[in-house]
C-alpha cells in the first residue's frame, strides 16, 4: 500500500490536503481532508504561516 498526500490552498485556518491510497500501483481511495494547526502552548488553533506553504 502506498499513500500520497498533497497540500491545497488554505481556507482561512483550515489546510485542505488531498490524500490518495494506492494498492499495486492502482488508485483505490481518493480523498480530501481538512487539517488545522494547533498551538500546544496556548491550546488554541492558529493560522498556518505562509512560509510553510509553497504556493
mmJSON file of the N, C-alpha and C atoms, coordinates in Angstrom:
{"data_MODEL":{"atom_site":{
"group_PDB":["ATOM","ATOM","ATOM","ATOM","ATOM","ATOM","ATOM","ATOM","ATOM","ATOM","ATOM","ATOM","ATOM","ATOM","ATOM","ATOM","ATOM","ATOM","ATOM","ATOM","ATOM","ATOM","ATOM","ATOM","ATOM","ATOM","ATOM","ATOM","ATOM","ATOM","ATOM","ATOM","ATOM","ATOM","ATOM","ATOM","ATOM","ATOM","ATOM","ATOM","ATOM","ATOM","ATOM","ATOM","ATOM","ATOM","ATOM","ATOM","ATOM","ATOM","ATOM","ATOM","ATOM","ATOM","ATOM","ATOM","ATOM","ATOM","ATOM","ATOM","ATOM","ATOM","ATOM","ATOM","ATOM","ATOM","ATOM","ATOM","ATOM","ATOM","ATOM","ATOM","ATOM","ATOM","ATOM","ATOM","ATOM","ATOM","ATOM","ATOM","ATOM","ATOM","ATOM","ATOM","ATOM","ATOM","ATOM","ATOM","ATOM","ATOM","ATOM","ATOM","ATOM","ATOM","ATOM","ATOM","ATOM","ATOM","ATOM","ATOM","ATOM","ATOM","ATOM","ATOM","ATOM","ATOM","ATOM","ATOM","ATOM","ATOM","ATOM","ATOM","ATOM","ATOM","ATOM","ATOM","ATOM","ATOM","ATOM","ATOM","ATOM","ATOM","ATOM","ATOM","ATOM","ATOM","ATOM","ATOM","ATOM","ATOM","ATOM","ATOM","ATOM","ATOM","ATOM","ATOM","ATOM","ATOM","ATOM","ATOM","ATOM","ATOM","ATOM","ATOM","ATOM","ATOM","ATOM","ATOM","ATOM","ATOM","ATOM","ATOM","ATOM","ATOM","ATOM","ATOM","ATOM","ATOM","ATOM","ATOM","ATOM","ATOM","ATOM","ATOM","ATOM"],
"id":[1,2,3,4,5,6,7,8,9,10,11,12,13,14,15,16,17,18,19,20,21,22,23,24,25,26,27,28,29,30,31,32,33,34,35,36,37,38,39,40,41,42,43,44,45,46,47,48,49,50,51,52,53,54,55,56,57,58,59,60,61,62,63,64,65,66,67,68,69,70,71,72,73,74,75,76,77,78,79,80,81,82,83,84,85,86,87,88,89,90,91,92,93,94,95,96,97,98,99,100,101,102,103,104,105,106,107,108,109,110,111,112,113,114,115,116,117,118,119,120,121,122,123,124,125,126,127,128,129,130,131,132,133,134,135,136,137,138,139,140,141,142,143,144,145,146,147,148,149,150,151,152,153,154,155,156,157,158,159,160,161,162,163,164,165],
"type_symbol":["N","C","C","N","C","C","N","C","C","N","C","C","N","C","C","N","C","C","N","C","C","N","C","C","N","C","C","N","C","C","N","C","C","N","C","C","N","C","C","N","C","C","N","C","C","N","C","C","N","C","C","N","C","C","N","C","C","N","C","C","N","C","C","N","C","C","N","C","C","N","C","C","N","C","C","N","C","C","N","C","C","N","C","C","N","C","C","N","C","C","N","C","C","N","C","C","N","C","C","N","C","C","N","C","C","N","C","C","N","C","C","N","C","C","N","C","C","N","C","C","N","C","C","N","C","C","N","C","C","N","C","C","N","C","C","N","C","C","N","C","C","N","C","C","N","C","C","N","C","C","N","C","C","N","C","C","N","C","C","N","C","C","N","C","C"],
"label_atom_id":["N","CA","C","N","CA","C","N","CA","C","N","CA","C","N","CA","C","N","CA","C","N","CA","C","N","CA","C","N","CA","C","N","CA","C","N","CA","C","N","CA","C","N","CA","C","N","CA","C","N","CA","C","N","CA","C","N","CA","C","N","CA","C","N","CA","C","N","CA","C","N","CA","C","N","CA","C","N","CA","C","N","CA","C","N","CA","C","N","CA","C","N","CA","C","N","CA","C","N","CA","C","N","CA","C","N","CA","C","N","CA","C","N","CA","C","N","CA","C","N","CA","C","N","CA","C","N","CA","C","N","CA","C","N","CA","C","N","CA","C","N","CA","C","N","CA","C","N","CA","C","N","CA","C","N","CA","C","N","CA","C","N","CA","C","N","CA","C","N","CA","C","N","CA","C","N","CA","C","N","CA","C","N","CA","C","N","CA","C","N","CA","C"],
"label_alt_id":[null,null,null,null,null,null,null,null,null,null,null,null,null,null,null,null,null,null,null,null,null,null,null,null,null,null,null,null,null,null,null,null,null,null,null,null,null,null,null,null,null,null,null,null,null,null,null,null,null,null,null,null,null,null,null,null,null,null,null,null,null,null,null,null,null,null,null,null,null,null,null,null,null,null,null,null,null,null,null,null,null,null,null,null,null,null,null,null,null,null,null,null,null,null,null,null,null,null,null,null,null,null,null,null,null,null,null,null,null,null,null,null,null,null,null,null,null,null,null,null,null,null,null,null,null,null,null,null,null,null,null,null,null,null,null,null,null,null,null,null,null,null,null,null,null,null,null,null,null,null,null,null,null,null,null,null,null,null,null,null,null,null,null,null,null],
"label_comp_id":["UNK","UNK","UNK","UNK","UNK","UNK","UNK","UNK","UNK","UNK","UNK","UNK","UNK","UNK","UNK","UNK","UNK","UNK","UNK","UNK","UNK","UNK","UNK","UNK","UNK","UNK","UNK","UNK","UNK","UNK","UNK","UNK","UNK","UNK","UNK","UNK","UNK","UNK","UNK","UNK","UNK","UNK","UNK","UNK","UNK","UNK","UNK","UNK","UNK","UNK","UNK","UNK","UNK","UNK","UNK","UNK","UNK","UNK","UNK","UNK","UNK","UNK","UNK","UNK","UNK","UNK","UNK","UNK","UNK","UNK","UNK","UNK","UNK","UNK","UNK","UNK","UNK","UNK","UNK","UNK","UNK","UNK","UNK","UNK","UNK","UNK","UNK","UNK","UNK","UNK","UNK","UNK","UNK","UNK","UNK","UNK","UNK","UNK","UNK","UNK","UNK","UNK","UNK","UNK","UNK","UNK","UNK","UNK","UNK","UNK","UNK","UNK","UNK","UNK","UNK","UNK","UNK","UNK","UNK","UNK","UNK","UNK","UNK","UNK","UNK","UNK","UNK","UNK","UNK","UNK","UNK","UNK","UNK","UNK","UNK","UNK","UNK","UNK","UNK","UNK","UNK","UNK","UNK","UNK","UNK","UNK","UNK","UNK","UNK","UNK","UNK","UNK","UNK","UNK","UNK","UNK","UNK","UNK","UNK","UNK","UNK","UNK","UNK","UNK","UNK"],
"label_asym_id":["A","A","A","A","A","A","A","A","A","A","A","A","A","A","A","A","A","A","A","A","A","A","A","A","A","A","A","A","A","A","A","A","A","A","A","A","A","A","A","A","A","A","A","A","A","A","A","A","A","A","A","A","A","A","A","A","A","A","A","A","A","A","A","A","A","A","A","A","A","A","A","A","A","A","A","A","A","A","A","A","A","A","A","A","A","A","A","A","A","A","A","A","A","A","A","A","A","A","A","A","A","A","A","A","A","A","A","A","A","A","A","A","A","A","A","A","A","A","A","A","A","A","A","A","A","A","A","A","A","A","A","A","A","A","A","A","A","A","A","A","A","A","A","A","A","A","A","A","A","A","A","A","A","A","A","A","A","A","A","A","A","A","A","A","A"],
"label_entity_id":["1","1","1","1","1","1","1","1","1","1","1","1","1","1","1","1","1","1","1","1","1","1","1","1","1","1","1","1","1","1","1","1","1","1","1","1","1","1","1","1","1","1","1","1","1","1","1","1","1","1","1","1","1","1","1","1","1","1","1","1","1","1","1","1","1","1","1","1","1","1","1","1","1","1","1","1","1","1","1","1","1","1","1","1","1","1","1","1","1","1","1","1","1","1","1","1","1","1","1","1","1","1","1","1","1","1","1","1","1","1","1","1","1","1","1","1","1","1","1","1","1","1","1","1","1","1","1","1","1","1","1","1","1","1","1","1","1","1","1","1","1","1","1","1","1","1","1","1","1","1","1","1","1","1","1","1","1","1","1","1","1","1","1","1","1"],
"label_seq_id":[1,1,1,2,2,2,3,3,3,4,4,4,5,5,5,6,6,6,7,7,7,8,8,8,9,9,9,10,10,10,11,11,11,12,12,12,13,13,13,14,14,14,15,15,15,16,16,16,17,17,17,18,18,18,19,19,19,20,20,20,21,21,21,22,22,22,23,23,23,24,24,24,25,25,25,26,26,26,27,27,27,28,28,28,29,29,29,30,30,30,31,31,31,32,32,32,33,33,33,34,34,34,35,35,35,36,36,36,37,37,37,38,38,38,39,39,39,40,40,40,41,41,41,42,42,42,43,43,43,44,44,44,45,45,45,46,46,46,47,47,47,48,48,48,49,49,49,50,50,50,51,51,51,52,52,52,53,53,53,54,54,54,55,55,55],
"pdbx_PDB_ins_code":[null,null,null,null,null,null,null,null,null,null,null,null,null,null,null,null,null,null,null,null,null,null,null,null,null,null,null,null,null,null,null,null,null,null,null,null,null,null,null,null,null,null,null,null,null,null,null,null,null,null,null,null,null,null,null,null,null,null,null,null,null,null,null,null,null,null,null,null,null,null,null,null,null,null,null,null,null,null,null,null,null,null,null,null,null,null,null,null,null,null,null,null,null,null,null,null,null,null,null,null,null,null,null,null,null,null,null,null,null,null,null,null,null,null,null,null,null,null,null,null,null,null,null,null,null,null,null,null,null,null,null,null,null,null,null,null,null,null,null,null,null,null,null,null,null,null,null,null,null,null,null,null,null,null,null,null,null,null,null,null,null,null,null,null,null],
"Cartn_x":[0.86,0.0,0.902,0.557,1.279,0.277,0.684,-0.164,0.56,-0.161,0.383,-0.539,0.059,-0.747,-0.15,-1.034,-0.631,-1.388,-0.693,-1.417,-2.149,-3.295,-4.042,-4.067,-4.654,-4.706,-5.461,-4.88,-5.53,-6.904,-7.779,-9.127,-9.253,-8.751,-8.748,-7.806,-8.336,-7.488,-7.353,-8.142,-8.113,-7.081,-6.403,-5.444,-5.934,-6.616,-7.063,-5.871,-6.002,-4.984,-5.684,-5.132,-5.6,-4.829,-5.528,-4.894,-5.313,-4.314,-4.566,-3.937,-4.658,-4.15,-4.047,-2.898,-2.65,-2.351,-2.875,-2.552,-2.072,-0.854,-0.244,-0.261,-0.015,0.046,-1.3,-2.407,-3.745,-4.364,-4.907,-5.574,-6.848,-6.94,-8.128,-8.932,-8.296,-9.003,-8.479,-9.402,-9.059,-9.891,-9.238,-9.999,-9.404,-10.145,-9.706,-9.937,-8.918,-9.043,-8.808,-9.306,-9.072,-8.244,-7.103,-6.214,-6.253,-5.99,-5.803,-4.535,-3.888,-2.675,-3.067,-2.629,-2.951,-1.681,-1.726,-0.588,-0.598,0.387,0.453,0.672,1.248,1.487,0.241,-0.467,-1.656,-2.946,-2.868,-4.039,-5.116,-4.666,-5.59,-5.228,-6.206,-5.972,-5.386,-4.429,-3.876,-3.707,-3.563,-3.384,-2.018,-1.982,-0.718,0.084,1.324,2.174,2.52,2.537,2.718,4.014,5.092,6.355,6.311,5.293,5.127,4.588,3.978,3.294,4.113,4.037,4.787,3.848,3.023,2.097,2.63],
"Cartn_y":[-1.174,0.0,1.233,2.189,3.463,4.59,5.594,6.744,8.0,8.864,10.159,11.243,12.361,13.484,14.785,15.705,16.978,18.114,19.203,20.352,21.095,21.658,22.506,23.917,24.845,26.247,26.356,27.064,27.206,27.865,27.496,28.077,28.673,29.894,30.508,29.739,29.205,28.437,26.981,26.569,25.173,24.967,23.818,23.447,22.155,22.278,21.074,20.28,18.972,18.089,17.017,16.751,15.648,14.417,13.308,12.076,10.948,10.214,9.114,7.834,6.729,5.414,4.548,3.906,3.045,1.622,0.658,-0.75,-1.321,-1.841,-2.385,-1.372,-0.094,0.971,1.493,0.923,1.355,2.21,3.363,4.257,3.587,3.385,2.746,3.693,4.753,5.758,7.129,8.046,9.423,10.297,10.98,11.735,13.118,13.923,15.263,15.379,15.833,16.01,17.474,17.909,19.273,19.195,19.858,19.908,21.313,21.433,22.729,22.659,23.79,23.874,24.217,23.399,23.571,23.97,25.085,25.564,24.871,24.025,23.255,24.093,25.284,26.137,26.912,27.459,28.27,27.446,26.228,25.356,25.987,26.699,27.355,26.991,27.063,26.874,28.168,28.047,29.257,29.055,30.153,30.096,29.502,28.791,28.242,29.383,29.509,30.597,30.401,31.512,31.438,30.787,30.89,30.272,28.75,28.188,26.73,26.199,27.085,26.674,27.059,26.249,26.506,26.844,27.889,28.298,29.493],
"Cartn_z":[0.0,0.0,0.0,-0.817,-0.88,-0.639,0.147,0.439,-0.021,-0.731,-1.156,-0.621,-0.192,0.295,-0.229,-0.596,-1.188,-0.506,-0.125,0.428,-0.686,-0.343,-1.26,-0.693,-1.432,-0.994,0.338,1.331,2.64,2.532,3.444,3.55,4.947,5.131,6.462,7.372,8.475,9.39,8.959,7.978,7.521,6.426,6.467,5.439,4.779,3.633,2.946,2.405,2.426,1.854,1.042,-0.121,-0.948,-0.501,-0.272,0.187,-0.758,-1.265,-2.191,-1.649,-1.779,-1.386,-2.632,-2.803,-3.95,-3.491,-4.229,-3.998,-5.33,-5.315,-6.536,-7.673,-7.34,-8.333,-8.79,-8.298,-8.686,-7.592,-7.974,-7.026,-6.519,-5.193,-4.616,-3.719,-3.202,-2.402,-2.792,-3.072,-3.401,-2.471,-1.527,-0.536,-0.316,0.415,0.803,2.3,3.027,4.47,4.809,5.952,6.434,7.698,7.695,8.848,9.428,10.715,11.366,12.206,12.376,13.178,14.612,15.541,16.951,17.689,18.419,19.19,20.55,20.803,22.035,23.283,23.114,24.279,24.689,23.706,24.021,24.005,23.479,23.334,22.465,21.437,20.511,19.086,18.211,16.785,16.234,15.297,14.692,13.189,12.483,11.027,10.694,9.597,9.108,8.508,8.905,8.437,6.963,6.223,4.774,4.349,5.143,4.75,4.817,5.457,5.483,4.166,3.382,2.158,0.929,-0.088,-1.336,-2.461,-2.287,-3.339,-4.057],
"occupancy":[1.0,1.0,1.0,1.0,1.0,1.0,1.0,1.0,1.0,1.0,1.0,1.0,1.0,1.0,1.0,1.0,1.0,1.0,1.0,1.0,1.0,1.0,1.0,1.0,1.0,1.0,1.0,1.0,1.0,1.0,1.0,1.0,1.0,1.0,1.0,1.0,1.0,1.0,1.0,1.0,1.0,1.0,1.0,1.0,1.0,1.0,1.0,1.0,1.0,1.0,1.0,1.0,1.0,1.0,1.0,1.0,1.0,1.0,1.0,1.0,1.0,1.0,1.0,1.0,1.0,1.0,1.0,1.0,1.0,1.0,1.0,1.0,1.0,1.0,1.0,1.0,1.0,1.0,1.0,1.0,1.0,1.0,1.0,1.0,1.0,1.0,1.0,1.0,1.0,1.0,1.0,1.0,1.0,1.0,1.0,1.0,1.0,1.0,1.0,1.0,1.0,1.0,1.0,1.0,1.0,1.0,1.0,1.0,1.0,1.0,1.0,1.0,1.0,1.0,1.0,1.0,1.0,1.0,1.0,1.0,1.0,1.0,1.0,1.0,1.0,1.0,1.0,1.0,1.0,1.0,1.0,1.0,1.0,1.0,1.0,1.0,1.0,1.0,1.0,1.0,1.0,1.0,1.0,1.0,1.0,1.0,1.0,1.0,1.0,1.0,1.0,1.0,1.0,1.0,1.0,1.0,1.0,1.0,1.0,1.0,1.0,1.0,1.0,1.0,1.0],
"B_iso_or_equiv":[0.0,0.0,0.0,0.0,0.0,0.0,0.0,0.0,0.0,0.0,0.0,0.0,0.0,0.0,0.0,0.0,0.0,0.0,0.0,0.0,0.0,0.0,0.0,0.0,0.0,0.0,0.0,0.0,0.0,0.0,0.0,0.0,0.0,0.0,0.0,0.0,0.0,0.0,0.0,0.0,0.0,0.0,0.0,0.0,0.0,0.0,0.0,0.0,0.0,0.0,0.0,0.0,0.0,0.0,0.0,0.0,0.0,0.0,0.0,0.0,0.0,0.0,0.0,0.0,0.0,0.0,0.0,0.0,0.0,0.0,0.0,0.0,0.0,0.0,0.0,0.0,0.0,0.0,0.0,0.0,0.0,0.0,0.0,0.0,0.0,0.0,0.0,0.0,0.0,0.0,0.0,0.0,0.0,0.0,0.0,0.0,0.0,0.0,0.0,0.0,0.0,0.0,0.0,0.0,0.0,0.0,0.0,0.0,0.0,0.0,0.0,0.0,0.0,0.0,0.0,0.0,0.0,0.0,0.0,0.0,0.0,0.0,0.0,0.0,0.0,0.0,0.0,0.0,0.0,0.0,0.0,0.0,0.0,0.0,0.0,0.0,0.0,0.0,0.0,0.0,0.0,0.0,0.0,0.0,0.0,0.0,0.0,0.0,0.0,0.0,0.0,0.0,0.0,0.0,0.0,0.0,0.0,0.0,0.0,0.0,0.0,0.0,0.0,0.0,0.0],
"pdbx_formal_charge":[null,null,null,null,null,null,null,null,null,null,null,null,null,null,null,null,null,null,null,null,null,null,null,null,null,null,null,null,null,null,null,null,null,null,null,null,null,null,null,null,null,null,null,null,null,null,null,null,null,null,null,null,null,null,null,null,null,null,null,null,null,null,null,null,null,null,null,null,null,null,null,null,null,null,null,null,null,null,null,null,null,null,null,null,null,null,null,null,null,null,null,null,null,null,null,null,null,null,null,null,null,null,null,null,null,null,null,null,null,null,null,null,null,null,null,null,null,null,null,null,null,null,null,null,null,null,null,null,null,null,null,null,null,null,null,null,null,null,null,null,null,null,null,null,null,null,null,null,null,null,null,null,null,null,null,null,null,null,null,null,null,null,null,null,null],
"auth_seq_id":[1,1,1,2,2,2,3,3,3,4,4,4,5,5,5,6,6,6,7,7,7,8,8,8,9,9,9,10,10,10,11,11,11,12,12,12,13,13,13,14,14,14,15,15,15,16,16,16,17,17,17,18,18,18,19,19,19,20,20,20,21,21,21,22,22,22,23,23,23,24,24,24,25,25,25,26,26,26,27,27,27,28,28,28,29,29,29,30,30,30,31,31,31,32,32,32,33,33,33,34,34,34,35,35,35,36,36,36,37,37,37,38,38,38,39,39,39,40,40,40,41,41,41,42,42,42,43,43,43,44,44,44,45,45,45,46,46,46,47,47,47,48,48,48,49,49,49,50,50,50,51,51,51,52,52,52,53,53,53,54,54,54,55,55,55],
"auth_comp_id":["UNK","UNK","UNK","UNK","UNK","UNK","UNK","UNK","UNK","UNK","UNK","UNK","UNK","UNK","UNK","UNK","UNK","UNK","UNK","UNK","UNK","UNK","UNK","UNK","UNK","UNK","UNK","UNK","UNK","UNK","UNK","UNK","UNK","UNK","UNK","UNK","UNK","UNK","UNK","UNK","UNK","UNK","UNK","UNK","UNK","UNK","UNK","UNK","UNK","UNK","UNK","UNK","UNK","UNK","UNK","UNK","UNK","UNK","UNK","UNK","UNK","UNK","UNK","UNK","UNK","UNK","UNK","UNK","UNK","UNK","UNK","UNK","UNK","UNK","UNK","UNK","UNK","UNK","UNK","UNK","UNK","UNK","UNK","UNK","UNK","UNK","UNK","UNK","UNK","UNK","UNK","UNK","UNK","UNK","UNK","UNK","UNK","UNK","UNK","UNK","UNK","UNK","UNK","UNK","UNK","UNK","UNK","UNK","UNK","UNK","UNK","UNK","UNK","UNK","UNK","UNK","UNK","UNK","UNK","UNK","UNK","UNK","UNK","UNK","UNK","UNK","UNK","UNK","UNK","UNK","UNK","UNK","UNK","UNK","UNK","UNK","UNK","UNK","UNK","UNK","UNK","UNK","UNK","UNK","UNK","UNK","UNK","UNK","UNK","UNK","UNK","UNK","UNK","UNK","UNK","UNK","UNK","UNK","UNK","UNK","UNK","UNK","UNK","UNK","UNK"],
"auth_asym_id":["A","A","A","A","A","A","A","A","A","A","A","A","A","A","A","A","A","A","A","A","A","A","A","A","A","A","A","A","A","A","A","A","A","A","A","A","A","A","A","A","A","A","A","A","A","A","A","A","A","A","A","A","A","A","A","A","A","A","A","A","A","A","A","A","A","A","A","A","A","A","A","A","A","A","A","A","A","A","A","A","A","A","A","A","A","A","A","A","A","A","A","A","A","A","A","A","A","A","A","A","A","A","A","A","A","A","A","A","A","A","A","A","A","A","A","A","A","A","A","A","A","A","A","A","A","A","A","A","A","A","A","A","A","A","A","A","A","A","A","A","A","A","A","A","A","A","A","A","A","A","A","A","A","A","A","A","A","A","A","A","A","A","A","A","A"],
"auth_atom_id":["N","CA","C","N","CA","C","N","CA","C","N","CA","C","N","CA","C","N","CA","C","N","CA","C","N","CA","C","N","CA","C","N","CA","C","N","CA","C","N","CA","C","N","CA","C","N","CA","C","N","CA","C","N","CA","C","N","CA","C","N","CA","C","N","CA","C","N","CA","C","N","CA","C","N","CA","C","N","CA","C","N","CA","C","N","CA","C","N","CA","C","N","CA","C","N","CA","C","N","CA","C","N","CA","C","N","CA","C","N","CA","C","N","CA","C","N","CA","C","N","CA","C","N","CA","C","N","CA","C","N","CA","C","N","CA","C","N","CA","C","N","CA","C","N","CA","C","N","CA","C","N","CA","C","N","CA","C","N","CA","C","N","CA","C","N","CA","C","N","CA","C","N","CA","C","N","CA","C","N","CA","C","N","CA","C","N","CA","C","N","CA","C"],
"pdbx_PDB_model_num":[1,1,1,1,1,1,1,1,1,1,1,1,1,1,1,1,1,1,1,1,1,1,1,1,1,1,1,1,1,1,1,1,1,1,1,1,1,1,1,1,1,1,1,1,1,1,1,1,1,1,1,1,1,1,1,1,1,1,1,1,1,1,1,1,1,1,1,1,1,1,1,1,1,1,1,1,1,1,1,1,1,1,1,1,1,1,1,1,1,1,1,1,1,1,1,1,1,1,1,1,1,1,1,1,1,1,1,1,1,1,1,1,1,1,1,1,1,1,1,1,1,1,1,1,1,1,1,1,1,1,1,1,1,1,1,1,1,1,1,1,1,1,1,1,1,1,1,1,1,1,1,1,1,1,1,1,1,1,1,1,1,1,1,1,1]
}}}
